[in-house]
Amino acid sequence: MTSSSETVVAPQSGRAVPVPRGSLVQVVDLEGHQVGDMWAIDRADPSRWLSTAHTRDRTERLFPKTGTAFTDQVGAPILRLVADTSPGMHDMLYPPCNSPLYESAGLFDHPNCHDNFLTAVSEAGLTLPVVPDPVNLFQNSNPGPDGSLDVGVAASEAGDSITFEALRDLWFVLTSCSVDNWPTNDHRCTPLAIRVTAPGA
Ligand SMILES: [Zn+2]
């Protein structure tokens, strides 16, 4: 027996969802070409979270692929990528977009994933000492042969999704990226959905 729920993450916002261990968590790009910044935080010990740096170290990869186990800061698995219908580009190098980034482009008081993460975890009753770097789902920023980085339009189409297995009881946090001044989200910010299928009691 299972139970399932859906949370829509509105454009330029974020949500934190409690996810029981063993659940499948599917992130759906509802309208296409929309990046989602993803975090996973251990509910039993919120000082442990998905670390992109430690995941790169343990997996010896720049980017995840199906089967990848993301780890926390001590290399313990916390989340596993189990299915992906998108073209498979998911960044693990960039921080969340934040106010100084937009201000450097002359945009003040612009929505951003950094602040939307803080709002979402605050609503969940969490206080973290830092904003961890997220996994940037669907972000099209593979490095060039010379090591250069450029963010292109997300290649995901409407209905594409990526699915994870929760390896612990988690807070699963997702922001619909706020970038509308660069091709990242095809110049329009759209919603994402989080669909959680939890193992039943
Ligand atoms: Zn963003």
Residues whose N, C-alpha, C, O or C-beta is under 5 A from the ligand:
A	BS01	ZN	P96 C97 C113 C177 S178 V179
